[in-house]
Amino acid sequence: MIIDLIKFTVKTDCLSGAIQAMKTQTEQNRQDEGCLMSHVFQSKAKPEELYMLLGWESSEAVEKHLATPHDAEFRRSMDDKIAGPPEFFEWNMIM
């Protein structure tokens, strides 16, 4: 299993739009072959920090997901909502 955590720092005036885009993306991710989980979190301490937690069966599933039209649309829609590039954290489950 591959676990990805992506941190988005969102412009304050774009927060509601970013949350909606992430909710839509999460629903679509769950339909992707090989997606084991897709969740969105908002920091209590810093509400402009949103996190997407994803679980994939394999690196092949991740590659297929990255090639989907919905992922390309999500990335385009977030470009004007985020204050900087997303931060990516990736782990492999060992137990």
C-alpha positions as CSV (number, residue, x, y, z in Angstrom):
1,M,0.0,0.0,0.0
2,I,1.1,3.5,-0.8
3,I,0.0,6.4,1.5
4,D,0.2,10.0,0.3
5,L,-0.4,13.0,2.4
6,I,-0.7,16.3,0.5
7,K,-0.7,19.6,2.4
8,F,-2.3,22.6,0.7
9,T,-2.0,26.1,2.1
10,V,-5.0,28.0,0.8
11,K,-5.5,31.7,0.3
12,T,-8.0,32.8,3.0
13,D,-10.4,34.3,0.5
14,C,-10.4,31.1,-1.5
15,L,-11.0,28.7,1.4
16,S,-14.6,27.7,0.7
17,G,-13.9,27.1,-3.0
18,A,-10.8,25.0,-2.2
19,I,-12.7,22.9,0.3
20,Q,-15.4,22.2,-2.3
21,A,-12.9,21.3,-4.9
22,M,-11.2,18.9,-2.5
23,K,-14.5,17.3,-1.6
24,T,-15.3,16.7,-5.2
25,Q,-11.8,15.4,-5.9
26,T,-12.1,13.0,-2.9
27,E,-15.4,11.6,-4.2
28,Q,-13.9,11.1,-7.7
29,N,-10.7,9.6,-6.3
30,R,-12.7,6.9,-4.5
31,Q,-14.0,5.8,-7.9
32,D,-10.5,5.3,-9.2
33,E,-9.2,1.8,-9.6
34,G,-6.8,1.0,-6.8
35,C,-7.9,3.8,-4.5
36,L,-8.2,2.4,-1.0
37,M,-9.0,5.7,0.8
38,S,-9.3,9.4,0.1
39,H,-10.0,11.9,2.8
40,V,-9.7,15.6,3.4
41,F,-8.8,17.3,6.7
42,Q,-8.6,20.9,7.8
43,S,-6.2,22.0,10.5
44,K,-7.9,23.3,13.6
45,A,-4.9,25.5,14.5
46,K,-4.5,26.9,10.9
47,P,-7.8,26.6,9.0
48,E,-6.1,27.6,5.7
49,E,-4.1,24.4,5.8
50,L,-6.0,21.5,4.1
51,Y,-4.7,18.0,3.9
52,M,-5.6,15.2,1.5
53,L,-4.8,11.7,2.7
54,L,-4.8,9.0,0.0
55,G,-4.2,5.3,0.0
56,W,-3.4,3.3,-3.1
57,E,-2.9,-0.4,-3.8
58,S,0.2,0.2,-5.9
59,S,2.3,2.7,-7.7
60,E,0.5,1.6,-10.9
61,A,-2.8,2.8,-9.3
62,V,-1.2,6.1,-8.5
63,E,0.1,6.5,-12.1
64,K,-3.4,5.7,-13.5
65,H,-5.0,8.2,-11.1
66,L,-2.5,11.0,-12.1
67,A,-3.5,10.4,-15.8
68,T,-7.3,10.9,-15.1
69,P,-9.1,14.0,-16.4
70,H,-10.6,14.6,-13.0
71,D,-7.1,14.9,-11.4
72,A,-5.9,17.3,-14.1
73,E,-9.0,19.4,-13.6
74,F,-8.5,19.4,-9.8
75,R,-4.9,20.6,-10.1
76,R,-6.0,23.4,-12.5
77,S,-8.8,24.4,-10.3
78,M,-6.5,24.7,-7.2
79,D,-3.8,26.8,-9.0
80,D,-5.4,30.1,-8.1
81,K,-6.6,29.0,-4.7
82,I,-3.3,28.0,-3.1
83,A,-0.7,30.3,-1.6
84,G,2.2,28.1,-2.7
85,P,3.0,24.7,-4.1
86,P,1.5,21.7,-2.3
87,E,3.8,19.7,0.0
88,F,3.8,16.0,-0.7
89,F,4.6,13.3,1.9
90,E,4.6,9.7,0.7
91,W,5.0,6.5,2.8
92,N,5.0,2.8,2.2
93,M,3.1,0.7,4.8
94,I,5.5,-1.8,6.4
95,M,3.1,-3.4,8.9
